[in-house]
Amino acid sequence: MTMDSDAKRSENLQRDELARFQDELDQSEKVQQQSQQKEISDEHGRETGRNRNFFKSLFNAIKGILLVLVRERNMRFHVGFALIVLAGGLYLGLNRSEWLWVVIGVFLAIYGEFVNTVVEAVIDLMVDKRYHPLAGLVKDVSAGMVLVSVAAEMVILFLIFQPHLWHFFGIETDFSRFIHRLKG
């Protein structure tokens, strides 16, 4: 009988160990879920983790574009100028390669404004309404980057639109004649 009772006791001990092990696993899963929950939401219940859904990411990207348009006066200027360039290019009948350069020039300036906005927001977040000379330097360099990208845009647009505009106004140069001979 002692053998049977020893075997039963051994089985009970194994069951108890398995039950404790299962409880520990359940407890660690709960702790892991709670820590993940803390990572993806802040004290106000807003999500702070990575987006797991493509459409939510797309919505957030569009929201970011709209926020920049609403908050940044210079971005509204760049977009307005881009619309004027689009209308002018359609009116003057730019060809495919000219459109490629126009799009590169316009989006170069818009991209520069996006980067400048991000840099300024991060610097403002870091210095928190205190003056720091390096913060001023970074903001000035970022604004200079926008200026350089706008200058590149203007050079591209001048080179593309100049022969078309001069031909439109009746000013003939060798370059404008050459461009219009290419178009047929």
SULGIMO-V108494 format. One record per residue. OMEGA is omega in whole degrees, -180 to 180 (none if undefined). Layout:
BEGIN
omega=OMEGA
omega=OMEGA
END
This chain:
BEGIN
omega=180
omega=179
omega=179
omega=-180
omega=176
omega=179
omega=179
omega=178
omega=178
omega=177
omega=179
omega=178
omega=179
omega=178
omega=179
omega=179
omega=178
omega=179
omega=178
omega=178
omega=178
omega=177
omega=178
omega=177
omega=179
omega=-180
omega=-180
omega=176
omega=178
omega=180
omega=180
omega=178
omega=178
omega=180
omega=176
omega=178
omega=179
omega=-179
omega=-174
omega=176
omega=179
omega=-176
omega=179
omega=179
omega=179
omega=-180
omega=179
omega=-179
omega=-180
omega=175
omega=178
omega=-174
omega=-178
omega=-176
omega=176
omega=176
omega=178
omega=178
omega=180
omega=178
omega=178
omega=177
omega=178
omega=178
omega=-180
omega=178
omega=179
omega=179
omega=-178
omega=-172
omega=-172
omega=180
omega=-178
omega=178
omega=176
omega=177
omega=-180
omega=-180
omega=176
omega=177
omega=179
omega=178
omega=177
omega=179
omega=178
omega=180
omega=179
omega=179
omega=176
omega=-179
omega=-177
omega=177
omega=178
omega=177
omega=-173
omega=-179
omega=176
omega=177
omega=179
omega=-180
omega=178
omega=180
omega=178
omega=-179
omega=-178
omega=-178
omega=173
omega=180
omega=180
omega=178
omega=177
omega=179
omega=175
omega=-179
omega=179
omega=179
omega=179
omega=-179
omega=180
omega=179
omega=180
omega=179
omega=178
omega=178
omega=-176
omega=-175
omega=174
omega=174
omega=173
omega=178
omega=172
omega=-176
omega=179
omega=177
omega=177
omega=179
omega=-179
omega=179
omega=179
omega=179
omega=178
omega=177
omega=176
omega=177
omega=177
omega=179
omega=178
omega=180
omega=177
omega=177
omega=177
omega=177
omega=-179
omega=178
omega=179
omega=-178
omega=178
omega=-179
omega=-180
omega=-172
omega=-174
omega=-179
omega=179
omega=-179
omega=180
omega=177
omega=179
omega=-180
omega=176
omega=178
omega=-177
omega=172
omega=178
omega=-178
omega=-179
omega=176
omega=179
omega=-180
omega=-177
omega=172
omega=178
omega=-178
omega=177
omega=none
END
